[in-house]
Each structure stands twice: as structure tokens, then as C-alpha cells.
Amino acid sequence: MDLYAVLDISPDAPPAIIRRAYRQQLLRLHPDRRPQPGLRDAERRGQAADV
């Protein structure tokens, strides 16, 4: 797997560009920014089971 392709940067990119692309990818894939349908319901059921 080519990690540069995953980050959509060139292999000779400077470290600052690599860090920025990595952070942008993290934000893009973060679960709080990409809510999945039904996930909140499962969370609620889990919380109800704890009570």
C-alpha cells in the first residue's frame, strides 16, 4: 500500500505537507465528524443496559 497515495501527496513532499495531509485525513475519517446511521441508537441501548 502506498501511503503517499492514501494521503494524496507526492513522495518528495516536505514534512510539513505530510503532517498537514495526515491531520486532514484524520479529521475526515474521525467518527464524530462522520456519524453513522444507527450508531447513536446502539449507544443509547448500551447506556440503557448500564442503568
C-alpha positions in Angstrom: 0.0 0.0 0.0 1.4 3.4 -1.0 0.8 5.7 2.0 1.6 8.8 -0.1 -1.3 7.9 -2.4 -3.6 7.4 0.6 -2.7 10.9 1.7 -2.9 12.2 -1.9 0.6 13.7 -1.8 3.8 13.2 -3.7 6.6 11.1 -2.2 9.0 14.0 -2.2 6.6 16.2 -0.2 8.2 18.2 2.7 7.4 17.0 6.2 5.1 20.0 6.8 2.9 18.9 3.9 2.9 15.3 5.1 1.8 16.4 8.6 -1.0 18.6 7.2 -2.3 15.9 4.9 -2.2 13.3 7.7 -4.2 15.6 10.0 -6.7 16.4 7.3 -7.2 12.7 6.7 -7.7 12.1 10.5 -10.3 14.8 10.6 -12.0 13.5 7.5 -12.3 10.0 9.0 -13.0 10.9 12.6 -16.2 9.1 13.8 -17.6 12.3 15.4 -17.4 14.0 12.0 -18.9 11.1 10.1 -21.9 9.9 12.1 -23.1 6.5 11.1 -26.8 5.8 11.0 -27.9 3.6 13.8 -24.7 4.2 15.8 -26.4 6.6 18.2 -29.2 4.2 18.8 -26.7 1.4 19.7 -25.0 3.9 22.0 -28.3 4.6 23.8 -29.1 0.9 24.1 -25.7 0.4 25.7 -26.3 3.2 28.1 -29.7 1.9 29.0 -28.2 -1.6 29.6 -25.7 0.0 32.1 -28.5 1.5 34.2 
